[in-house]
Amino acid sequence: MELRVQIRPYAFKLTRPLQTATGVLEQRRGWLLRVESSAGRLGWGEVSPLDLQQLEACQEAMVPMMEPGVVWTTSELERLLVAGPAALAFALGAALAELDGELGSASCVGWLQAPPSAFLLPAGAAMQDALDRLLSSVNCSLPFTLKWKVAACDHEQEWCLLQGLLDRLPASARLRFDANGGWDRLQAWRWVEKLRGDPRVEWLEQPLAADDWEGLKAIAAVVPVALDESLQAHPSWRDQWESWQVRRPLLEGDPRPLLRDLGRGKPRLMLSTTFETGIGGRWLAHLAALQAQGETPAAPGLAPGWCPAGPLFSSDPAEVWAAAGGVG
């Protein structure tokens, strides 16, 4: 099968800066891929790296793909996928999967819609106003899920904010605390002792540094722990970690293995955003919907309200492609 590849850059700002233990995220940049077969079928992909090193690596790897008039074969793109950065591998794998009609579940036809997302609370004192707005807009008698970015400001200030959060939340709430690897063991265990036994706590997300396997295992013996950055740094841990895993498909490479895992109902995988356009978002929604059909459904981390509105975030890839057309 002969394939023609087009690449188009995009850029946008989040609706407000996102403070985490690793820094501040304000803007997203990446590329959209449009892959057309000789039969006229289309496959779409998105390259959405989070750090500058990956961004530059993806840009370098895409240079051969940007030459006008080049015709590719499926096997050539598959080889490029294996050799290239993970964010580019996602885009190529996504486009090839769509061309092949692979959507990952015998019980579904077409693209699935995402289940309700967890709400993302900002770090620090900004959490309080965001919590006020949220509690005034949700039905607190029904279950809902919150994720709070922690380890991102003064530790004692955060500790005081935690008590206010716990005091205000109803029993229907489910809580995720995302430290992005920003705690040391002493700090993490202080939170463990505070939160252990609280039925509202769903998990601590990456409470320790990505390499601290023993420390993470020790905490997971007391409270649920979900790994995120550890899985990016050590992909083999995806086969070893028995508790929850935060899976960010746009960062971890070819999405087809994850698609198959979710189609088979693999448990304790939670799908999370990298603040992508509608092309990546369509994949994320589909994967999250497959996860919700499994034996351990969990609200995905789609960060509603953090990306701006507009056609760049449409579920129609042609609209997304057109919206990115003015970006230089």
Solvent accessible surface area in square Angstrom, and as a share of the most:
residue,aa,sasa,rsa
1,M,110,0.49
2,E,101,0.45
3,L,0,0.00
4,R,133,0.49
5,V,18,0.10
6,Q,84,0.37
7,I,36,0.18
8,R,67,0.25
9,P,45,0.28
10,Y,3,0.01
11,A,39,0.30
12,F,18,0.08
13,K,141,0.60
14,L,12,0.06
15,T,69,0.40
16,R,86,0.31
17,P,79,0.49
18,L,5,0.03
19,Q,70,0.31
20,T,15,0.09
21,A,36,0.28
22,T,109,0.64
23,G,32,0.31
24,V,83,0.48
25,L,35,0.18
26,E,97,0.43
27,Q,79,0.35
28,R,5,0.02
29,R,112,0.41
30,G,3,0.03
31,W,17,0.06
32,L,0,0.00
33,L,0,0.00
34,R,54,0.20
35,V,0,0.00
36,E,60,0.27
37,S,6,0.04
38,S,85,0.55
39,A,87,0.68
40,G,45,0.43
41,R,120,0.44
42,L,59,0.29
43,G,0,0.00
44,W,13,0.05
45,G,0,0.00
46,E,0,0.00
47,V,0,0.00
48,S,0,0.00
49,P,3,0.02
50,L,59,0.29
51,D,76,0.40
52,L,117,0.58
53,Q,145,0.65
54,Q,61,0.27
55,L,15,0.08
56,E,97,0.43
57,A,37,0.29
58,C,0,0.00
59,Q,88,0.39
60,E,133,0.60
61,A,23,0.18
62,M,0,0.00
63,V,86,0.50
64,P,61,0.38
65,M,4,0.02
66,M,87,0.39
67,E,97,0.44
68,P,132,0.83
69,G,64,0.62
70,V,52,0.30
71,V,56,0.32
72,W,29,0.10
73,T,54,0.31
74,T,38,0.22
75,S,59,0.38
76,E,63,0.28
77,L,1,0.00
78,E,51,0.23
79,R,151,0.55
80,L,34,0.17
81,L,15,0.07
82,V,124,0.71
83,A,89,0.69
84,G,21,0.20
85,P,23,0.14
86,A,37,0.29
87,A,1,0.01
88,L,0,0.00
89,A,7,0.05
90,F,1,0.00
91,A,0,0.00
92,L,1,0.00
93,G,0,0.00
94,A,0,0.00
95,A,1,0.00
96,L,3,0.01
97,A,0,0.00
98,E,27,0.12
99,L,8,0.04
100,D,80,0.41
101,G,53,0.51
102,E,56,0.25
103,L,34,0.17
104,G,26,0.25
105,S,24,0.16
106,A,119,0.93
107,S,98,0.63
108,C,19,0.11
109,V,149,0.85
110,G,31,0.30
111,W,64,0.23
112,L,36,0.18
113,Q,143,0.64
114,A,36,0.28
115,P,32,0.20
116,P,118,0.74
117,S,21,0.13
118,A,2,0.02
119,F,65,0.27
120,L,20,0.10
121,L,4,0.02
122,P,15,0.09
123,A,11,0.09
124,G,8,0.08
125,A,54,0.42
126,A,58,0.45
127,M,2,0.01
128,Q,91,0.41
129,D,88,0.46
130,A,10,0.08
131,L,3,0.01
132,D,62,0.32
133,R,144,0.52
134,L,18,0.09
135,L,31,0.15
136,S,97,0.62
137,S,87,0.56
138,V,33,0.19
139,N,89,0.46
140,C,45,0.27
141,S,90,0.58
142,L,103,0.51
143,P,110,0.69
144,F,20,0.08
145,T,15,0.09
146,L,0,0.00
147,K,18,0.08
148,W,0,0.00
149,K,16,0.07
150,V,0,0.00
151,A,20,0.16
152,A,19,0.15
153,C,48,0.29
154,D,90,0.46
155,H,35,0.16
156,E,95,0.43
157,Q,76,0.34
158,E,0,0.00
159,W,53,0.18
160,C,95,0.57
161,L,14,0.07
162,L,0,0.00
163,Q,73,0.33
164,G,33,0.31
165,L,1,0.00
166,L,19,0.09
167,D,103,0.54
168,R,113,0.41
169,L,10,0.05
170,P,36,0.23
171,A,87,0.67
172,S,20,0.13
173,A,0,0.00
174,R,90,0.33
175,L,0,0.00
176,R,0,0.00
177,F,0,0.00
178,D,1,0.00
179,A,0,0.00
180,N,16,0.08
181,G,21,0.20
182,G,38,0.37
183,W,10,0.03
184,D,78,0.41
185,R,124,0.45
186,L,151,0.75
187,Q,55,0.24
188,A,0,0.00
189,W,73,0.26
190,R,87,0.32
191,W,0,0.00
192,V,0,0.00
193,E,95,0.43
194,K,76,0.32
195,L,2,0.01
196,R,116,0.42
197,G,79,0.76
198,D,31,0.16
199,P,116,0.73
200,R,35,0.13
201,V,19,0.11
202,E,42,0.19
203,W,0,0.00
204,L,1,0.00
205,E,0,0.00
206,Q,0,0.00
207,P,0,0.00
208,L,3,0.02
209,A,54,0.42
210,A,25,0.19
211,D,102,0.53
212,D,31,0.16
213,W,59,0.21
214,E,120,0.54
215,G,3,0.02
216,L,0,0.00
217,K,82,0.35
218,A,48,0.37
219,I,0,0.00
220,A,32,0.25
221,A,90,0.70
222,V,51,0.30
223,V,8,0.04
224,P,61,0.38
225,V,0,0.00
226,A,0,0.00
227,L,0,0.00
228,D,5,0.02
229,E,36,0.16
230,S,0,0.00
231,L,1,0.00
232,Q,53,0.24
233,A,58,0.45
234,H,55,0.24
235,P,72,0.46
236,S,66,0.43
237,W,29,0.10
238,R,39,0.14
239,D,125,0.65
240,Q,93,0.41
241,W,12,0.04
242,E,130,0.58
243,S,27,0.18
244,W,39,0.14
245,Q,5,0.02
246,V,1,0.00
247,R,12,0.05
248,R,32,0.12
249,P,1,0.00
250,L,1,0.00
251,L,26,0.13
252,E,28,0.13
253,G,6,0.06
254,D,37,0.19
255,P,1,0.01
256,R,24,0.09
257,P,65,0.41
258,L,5,0.03
259,L,2,0.01
260,R,114,0.41
261,D,29,0.15
262,L,6,0.03
263,G,33,0.32
264,R,177,0.64
265,G,21,0.21
266,K,69,0.29
267,P,39,0.25
268,R,90,0.33
269,L,1,0.01
270,M,0,0.00
271,L,2,0.01
272,S,7,0.05
273,T,14,0.08
274,T,1,0.01
275,F,15,0.06
276,E,15,0.07
277,T,1,0.01
278,G,5,0.05
279,I,1,0.01
280,G,0,0.00
281,G,23,0.22
282,R,29,0.10
283,W,1,0.00
284,L,3,0.01
285,A,20,0.16
286,H,0,0.00
287,L,0,0.00
288,A,2,0.01
289,A,10,0.07
290,L,4,0.02
291,Q,9,0.04
292,A,37,0.28
293,Q,109,0.48
294,G,24,0.23
295,E,135,0.60
296,T,31,0.18
297,P,84,0.53
298,A,13,0.10
299,A,25,0.19
300,P,2,0.01
301,G,7,0.07
302,L,48,0.24
303,A,8,0.06
304,P,65,0.41
305,G,52,0.50
306,W,1,0.00
307,C,38,0.23
308,P,44,0.28
309,A,105,0.81
310,G,39,0.38
311,P,83,0.52
312,L,22,0.11
313,F,50,0.21
314,S,24,0.15
315,S,82,0.53
316,D,61,0.31
317,P,16,0.10
318,A,54,0.42
319,E,83,0.37
320,V,0,0.00
321,W,26,0.09
322,A,71,0.55
323,A,39,0.30
324,A,0,0.00
325,G,41,0.39
326,G,80,0.77
327,V,48,0.27
328,G,106,1.02
